[in-house]
Amino acid sequence: MLLAFDVGNTNIVMGVFSDGNLIQNWRMETQNNKSADEYGMVVNQLFGYEGINTKDVKDVIISTVVPSTLYTLQHMSMKYFNRRALVIGPGIRTGLVVKYDNPKQVGADRIVNAVAALSKYGGPLVIVDLGTATTFCAVSEKWEYLGGSIAPGLKISSDALFEKTAKLPRVELDEPGRVICRSTIESMQSGLVYGHMGMVDNIVRRMKKELAEYAPSVRPVRVIATGGIATMINNGVDCIDIVDKLLTLEGLSIIYERNRPTRDERARPRLARFPADEEAL
């Protein structure tokens, strides 16, 4: 079995694959101060609750946008699974041609999402990831990662309203059902949620136009949404074709198959070095 970690700024999504099929997944809060042992105990408890044997895990793969968690999860992989984790980063085979000015600046989650979406749905695509940040990625049917946009996520926007104003309260992220609201809480919910929907609609519309001009295709541009609030945003927009909330986990499984370590490499596990260590050599 393969154990996959998708580490975001707010949550860690963890999944277990058997023969390429996702058999279970969990979501936990990202905590920078958690130790390898604490993560190991959480994994053991989750496995035990679902009746999964930790000894069946043969490999571990990690995608993270939170560098401070990387060493901790690598150490946890070695201590609890005796496996050197495969980490998404420079040198990993993905099949993508990254057109960014500096490919190293592209977040690991954006690359993983692109690989998963292209493998499952084919291109050209616009991928919208509605998480802590809301990211938009454009990919061509030739497996070219063309670039995209990054905007504050809905929760970040909500927190900013609460923290940067004197009287506005913290609100639950929910649709009030109207934009002409008669209370402060509903007014904030309306502006946050419907404003975010409008942003998604506008950026996707512009991105589809630019993508069709930059990489013409006989196939229409499809829009794939993922992330924690994808379903809620999809309810209020017309631009999203498919909501796939497990896209990143499935992308990790696909990338793992492209980089499957040899039997000898698995027999000699060791901690991977940070990219900064590699550059310093």
Order of alpha helices (4+ residues) and beta strands (2+ residues): beta-beta-beta-alpha-beta-alpha-beta-beta-alpha-beta-beta-beta-alpha-alpha-alpha-beta-alpha-beta-alpha-alpha-alpha
